[in-house]
């Protein structure tokens, strides 16, 4: 087909690829217990 899975399932016209730091952060986040992940997400939202 000539497109990547990211392009195929994307809802918008923009394609975003994670850099190495973002991939590492996501990997670590997924290893956290759910309650800890929720708290971390809440904390991260206060930083932006």
C-alpha positions as CSV (number, residue, x, y, z in Angstrom):
1,X,0.0,0.0,0.0
2,X,3.0,2.3,0.5
3,X,1.9,3.7,3.9
4,X,2.9,3.0,7.4
5,X,0.6,1.8,10.2
6,X,0.8,5.2,11.8
7,X,-0.4,6.8,8.6
8,X,-3.2,4.2,8.1
9,X,-4.7,4.6,11.6
10,X,-4.1,8.4,11.9
11,X,-7.2,10.5,12.6
12,X,-5.6,13.8,11.3
13,X,-3.4,14.9,8.4
14,X,-0.4,15.1,10.7
15,X,1.9,12.2,11.4
16,X,3.8,12.2,14.6
17,X,6.8,9.9,15.4
18,X,8.2,9.5,18.9
19,X,11.8,10.4,19.5
20,X,14.0,8.2,21.6
21,X,13.3,10.1,24.9
22,X,9.5,9.9,24.3
23,X,9.7,6.2,23.6
24,X,11.7,5.6,26.8
25,X,9.2,7.7,28.8
26,X,6.3,5.8,27.4
27,X,8.0,2.4,28.1
28,X,8.6,3.5,31.7
29,X,5.1,4.9,32.1
30,X,3.6,1.6,30.9
31,X,5.5,-0.3,33.6
32,X,4.0,1.7,36.4
33,X,1.1,0.5,38.5
34,X,-2.1,2.2,37.3
35,X,-2.5,4.5,40.4
36,X,1.1,5.7,40.1
37,X,0.7,6.3,36.4
38,X,-2.4,8.4,37.0
39,X,-0.6,10.5,39.6
40,X,2.4,10.9,37.3
41,X,0.1,12.0,34.5
42,X,-1.6,14.5,36.8
43,X,1.7,15.9,37.8
44,X,3.0,16.2,34.2
45,X,-0.2,18.1,33.3
46,X,0.8,20.7,36.0
47,X,4.1,21.3,34.2
48,X,2.5,22.5,30.9
